[in-house]
Amino acid sequence: MAKASNKKPNAAFMKPVTPDAALAAVVGSDPLPRTEVTKKLWDYIKSNDLQNPSNKREIIADDKLKAVFDGRDKVTMFEMTKLVSNHVTS
C-alpha cells in the first residue's frame, strides 16, 4: 500500500501573478498562477506552430513572443521560463 505524502504543493506556484502588457497579449490580462501562465504560453506556441521542428526545445518567436523574449528571435524552453518571470508581478 502506498504511503500518503505529507508534502504540500508549492504555494508560490499557485499564487496568482499579473501579466504585463506584453505577456497579456499572449496569455490574457487576468491574474493566473505561474503554472497556468506556462500552460497558456505552451498552448499559444503549439497552436501557432512556433516550435523549431528540428529542435523541439527551441521556440521561434512571433511578434507577440518577441516582446516577451526581449526582442530575441528564438529561445530555448528553459530560457523562456526565466524571460517570462520578467513580465509578471505578484
N, CA, C and O of each residue as an XYZ file, in Angstrom:
360
protein
N       0.847     -1.188      0.000
C       0.000      0.000      0.000
C       0.888      1.245      0.000
O       1.860      1.319      0.753
N       0.560      2.202     -0.827
C       1.361      3.420     -0.941
C       1.179      4.313      0.279
O       0.074      4.483      0.794
N       2.275      4.868      0.716
C       2.244      5.759      1.878
C       1.794      7.156      1.438
O       2.276      7.675      0.431
N       0.884      7.754      2.181
C       0.397      9.094      1.847
C       1.519     10.109      2.039
O       2.245     10.063      3.033
N       1.655     11.007      1.100
C       2.709     12.017      1.160
C       2.270     13.199      2.014
O       1.136     13.667      1.913
N       3.180     13.671      2.853
C       2.904     14.854      3.664
C       3.341     16.127      2.958
O       3.190     17.224      3.496
N       3.881     15.984      1.757
C       4.399     17.132      1.014
C       3.239     17.996      0.508
O       2.307     17.503     -0.128
N       3.321     19.289      0.806
C       2.284     20.220      0.359
C       2.672     20.791     -0.998
O       3.862     20.912     -1.290
N       1.694     21.146     -1.840
C       2.031     21.778     -3.109
C       2.733     23.116     -2.845
O       2.470     23.777     -1.840
N       3.611     23.498     -3.744
C       4.350     24.740     -3.589
C       3.402     25.923     -3.785
O       2.932     26.175     -4.894
N       3.132     26.632     -2.717
C       2.172     27.744     -2.746
C       2.629     28.869     -3.673
O       1.799     29.588     -4.229
N       3.941     29.027     -3.841
C       4.447     30.095     -4.701
C       3.990     29.909     -6.150
O       3.713     30.888     -6.843
N       3.910     28.660     -6.607
C       3.471     28.410     -7.972
C       1.969     28.607     -8.138
O       1.490     28.883     -9.238
N       1.229     28.463     -7.042
C      -0.223     28.576     -7.116
C      -0.724     30.000     -6.882
O      -1.884     30.307     -7.160
N       0.155     30.871     -6.370
C      -0.232     32.256     -6.108
C      -0.416     32.985     -7.443
O       0.478     32.948     -8.288
N      -1.548     33.639     -7.643
C      -1.764     34.332     -8.914
C      -0.754     35.466     -9.138
O      -0.419     36.214     -8.220
N      -0.286     35.567    -10.371
C       0.587     36.662    -10.792
C      -0.139     37.427    -11.899
O      -0.993     36.876    -12.594
N       0.213     38.699    -12.051
C      -0.432     39.524    -13.061
C       0.519     39.746    -14.228
O       1.608     40.289    -14.039
N       0.125     39.333    -15.445
C       0.980     39.545    -16.616
C       1.045     41.026    -16.991
O       0.058     41.748    -16.841
N       2.212     41.486    -17.483
C       2.296     42.845    -18.010
C       1.674     42.865    -19.413
O       1.187     41.839    -19.886
N       1.687     44.009    -20.068
C       1.015     44.159    -21.363
C       1.558     43.201    -22.421
O       0.790     42.625    -23.192
N       2.886     43.030    -22.460
C       3.494     42.156    -23.475
C       3.044     40.706    -23.290
O       2.665     40.045    -24.257
N       3.084     40.217    -22.068
C       2.673     38.839    -21.802
C       1.158     38.681    -21.903
O       0.669     37.638    -22.337
N       0.420     39.709    -21.505
C      -1.046     39.663    -21.577
C      -1.527     39.486    -23.016
O      -2.596     38.917    -23.241
N      -0.759     39.961    -23.985
C      -1.128     39.793    -25.395
C      -1.151     38.314    -25.785
O      -1.799     37.939    -26.762
N      -0.447     37.480    -25.028
C      -0.386     36.047    -25.317
C      -1.298     35.243    -24.387
O      -2.023     34.361    -24.846
N      -1.267     35.539    -23.082
C      -1.990     34.699    -22.113
C      -3.238     35.354    -21.528
O      -3.972     34.708    -20.780
N      -3.492     36.612    -21.848
C      -4.627     37.324    -21.267
C      -4.173     38.137    -20.065
O      -3.091     37.906    -19.527
N      -4.989     39.078    -19.646
C      -4.573     40.013    -18.596
C      -5.033     39.623    -17.191
O      -4.663     40.285    -16.221
N      -5.828     38.566    -17.064
C      -6.302     38.143    -15.740
C      -5.159     37.556    -14.914
O      -4.282     36.888    -15.462
N      -5.158     37.798    -13.595
C      -4.155     37.161    -12.733
C      -4.290     35.638    -12.806
O      -5.397     35.105    -12.737
N      -3.163     34.944    -12.944
C      -3.134     33.489    -13.068
C      -1.981     32.924    -12.255
O      -0.982     33.614    -12.048
N      -2.095     31.674    -11.786
C      -0.923     31.030    -11.178
C       0.169     30.845    -12.250
O      -0.136     30.718    -13.436
N       1.423     30.833    -11.826
C       2.537     30.672    -12.781
C       2.371     29.417    -13.631
O       2.712     29.415    -14.814
N       1.848     28.354    -13.030
C       1.668     27.108    -13.776
C       0.698     27.318    -14.942
O       0.890     26.767    -16.026
N      -0.340     28.116    -14.706
C      -1.334     28.380    -15.748
C      -0.759     29.308    -16.825
O      -1.080     29.157    -18.004
N       0.085     30.264    -16.431
C       0.749     31.145    -17.400
C       1.586     30.293    -18.356
O       1.531     30.470    -19.572
N       2.360     29.368    -17.789
C       3.202     28.488    -18.601
C       2.350     27.620    -19.522
O       2.685     27.441    -20.693
N       1.265     27.087    -19.002
C       0.368     26.245    -19.807
C      -0.211     27.036    -20.985
O      -0.247     26.542    -22.112
N      -0.662     28.265    -20.718
C      -1.238     29.092    -21.786
C      -0.179     29.477    -22.818
O      -0.466     29.546    -24.013
N       1.045     29.726    -22.351
C       2.144     30.019    -23.281
C       2.380     28.838    -24.212
O       2.512     29.014    -25.424
N       2.432     27.639    -23.652
C       2.644     26.451    -24.481
C       1.477     26.216    -25.438
O       1.685     25.806    -26.580
N       0.263     26.471    -24.983
C      -0.897     26.356    -25.879
C      -0.732     27.295    -27.066
O      -0.993     26.917    -28.208
N      -0.295     28.524    -26.788
C      -0.087     29.527    -27.838
C       1.027     29.073    -28.792
O       0.879     29.144    -30.012
N       2.132     28.609    -28.222
C       3.274     28.167    -29.042
C       2.863     27.016    -29.956
O       3.187     27.014    -31.143
N       2.153     26.041    -29.402
C       1.751     24.876    -30.196
C       0.685     25.235    -31.236
O       0.745     24.756    -32.369
N      -0.279     26.064    -30.865
C      -1.348     26.393    -31.814
C      -0.845     27.273    -32.961
O      -1.449     27.303    -34.033
N       0.258     27.986    -32.736
C       0.833     28.817    -33.797
C       2.077     28.176    -34.425
O       2.792     28.819    -35.194
N       2.328     26.907    -34.092
C       3.423     26.138    -34.672
C       4.764     26.870    -34.550
O       5.471     27.067    -35.539
N       5.101     27.270    -33.307
C       6.303     28.071    -33.078
C       7.477     27.279    -32.498
O       8.487     27.864    -32.107
N       7.348     25.955    -32.443
C       8.474     25.135    -32.015
C       9.326     24.816    -33.234
O       8.797     24.514    -34.304
N      10.646     24.881    -33.074
C      11.567     24.523    -34.146
C      11.393     23.024    -34.414
O      11.615     22.216    -33.512
N      10.996     22.631    -35.646
C      10.751     21.210    -35.921
C      11.993     20.329    -35.742
O      11.866     19.152    -35.406
N      13.188     20.881    -35.961
C      14.402     20.076    -35.833
C      14.965     20.093    -34.410
O      15.833     19.283    -34.085
N      14.479     21.010    -33.554
C      14.908     21.060    -32.154
C      13.707     21.524    -31.330
O      13.484     22.723    -31.159
N      12.943     20.566    -30.826
C      11.680     20.874    -30.135
C      11.857     21.736    -28.890
O      10.891     22.327    -28.407
N      13.091     21.817    -28.360
C      13.335     22.641    -27.168
C      13.446     24.119    -27.520
O      13.473     24.976    -26.637
N      13.509     24.408    -28.803
C      13.689     25.797    -29.243
C      12.352     26.391    -29.695
O      11.591     25.759    -30.428
N      12.086     27.609    -29.245
C      10.849     28.298    -29.595
C      11.192     29.466    -30.507
O      12.043     30.295    -30.187
N      10.522     29.516    -31.639
C      10.729     30.594    -32.600
C       9.682     31.666    -32.308
O       8.481     31.400    -32.350
N      10.145     32.869    -32.013
C       9.244     33.938    -31.565
C       8.536     34.609    -32.735
O       9.158     34.952    -33.740
N       7.214     34.793    -32.587
C       6.485     35.671    -33.498
C       6.520     37.067    -32.863
O       7.201     37.265    -31.856
N       5.803     38.027    -33.431
C       5.869     39.400    -32.916
C       5.439     39.500    -31.449
O       6.059     40.220    -30.666
N       4.374     38.775    -31.080
C       3.898     38.827    -29.688
C       4.937     38.247    -28.730
O       5.184     38.808    -27.663
N       5.541     37.126    -29.114
C       6.516     36.497    -28.231
C       7.834     37.265    -28.182
O       8.520     37.244    -27.160
N       8.196     37.943    -29.270
C       9.425     38.750    -29.252
C       9.361     39.796    -28.143
O      10.373     40.093    -27.508
N       8.180     40.351    -27.913
C       8.009     41.345    -26.851
C       8.272     40.714    -25.480
O       8.808     41.370    -24.587
N       7.901     39.462    -25.318
C       8.119     38.752    -24.058
C       9.572     38.270    -23.956
O      10.136     38.228    -22.863
N      10.173     37.909    -25.091
C      11.522     37.344    -25.124
C      12.604     38.405    -25.318
O      13.677     38.098    -25.837
N      12.341     39.641    -24.912
C      13.322     40.731    -25.005
C      13.847     40.932    -26.423
O      15.029     41.215    -26.618
N      12.967     40.785    -27.411
C      13.333     41.044    -28.799
C      14.084     39.921    -29.483
O      14.480     40.066    -30.639
N      14.289     38.817    -28.810
C      15.038     37.698    -29.401
C      14.170     36.909    -30.374
O      12.965     36.763    -30.168
N      14.791     36.403    -31.429
C      14.079     35.637    -32.455
C      13.728     34.226    -32.004
O      12.706     33.671    -32.406
N      14.591     33.647    -31.160
C      14.323     32.296    -30.663
C      14.975     32.117    -29.301
O      16.009     32.712    -28.998
N      14.339     31.280    -28.493
C      14.845     30.958    -27.158
C      14.611     29.477    -26.901
O      13.806     28.844    -27.583
N      15.314     28.928    -25.918
C      15.039     27.541    -25.518
C      13.890     27.572    -24.509
O      13.570     28.622    -23.952
N      13.285     26.429    -24.285
C      12.170     26.374    -23.333
C      12.644     26.736    -21.924
O      11.857     27.210    -21.104
N      13.933     26.511    -21.645
C      14.468     26.843    -20.321
C      14.660     28.356    -20.182
O      14.386     28.924    -19.124
N      15.132     29.009    -21.254
C      15.284     30.469    -21.245
C      13.916     31.136    -21.150
O      13.772     32.177    -20.509
N      12.922     30.542    -21.781
C      11.579     31.115    -21.802
C      11.056     31.335    -20.390
O      10.505     32.395    -20.094
N      11.221     30.356    -19.521
C      10.719     30.458    -18.146
C      11.327     31.666    -17.441
O      10.622     32.411    -16.761
N      12.625     31.859    -17.603
C      13.312     32.982    -16.974
C      12.826     34.316    -17.561
O      12.591     35.272    -16.822
N      12.680     34.376    -18.879
C      12.243     35.617    -19.522
C      10.806     35.976    -19.144
O      10.484     37.151    -18.972
N       9.952     34.976    -19.017
C       8.550     35.222    -18.640
C       8.472     35.805    -17.232
O       7.599     36.627    -16.950
N       9.372     35.391    -16.352
C       9.373     35.906    -14.980
C       9.526     37.427    -14.931
O       9.068     38.071    -13.987
N      10.166     37.992    -15.943
C      10.342     39.447    -16.012
C       9.049     40.166    -16.391
O       8.980     41.392    -16.310
N       8.032     39.424    -16.800
C       6.789     40.022    -17.292
C       5.583     39.767    -16.400
O       4.444     39.969    -16.821
N       5.829     39.323    -15.164
C       4.731     39.118    -14.213
C       5.023     39.851    -12.909
O       6.175     40.033    -12.516
N       3.949     40.263    -12.255
C       4.074     40.857    -10.917
C       3.207     40.042     -9.957
O       2.123     39.577    -10.310
N       3.704     39.888     -8.769
C       3.000     39.088     -7.753
C       1.866     39.881     -7.149
O       1.158     39.379     -6.277
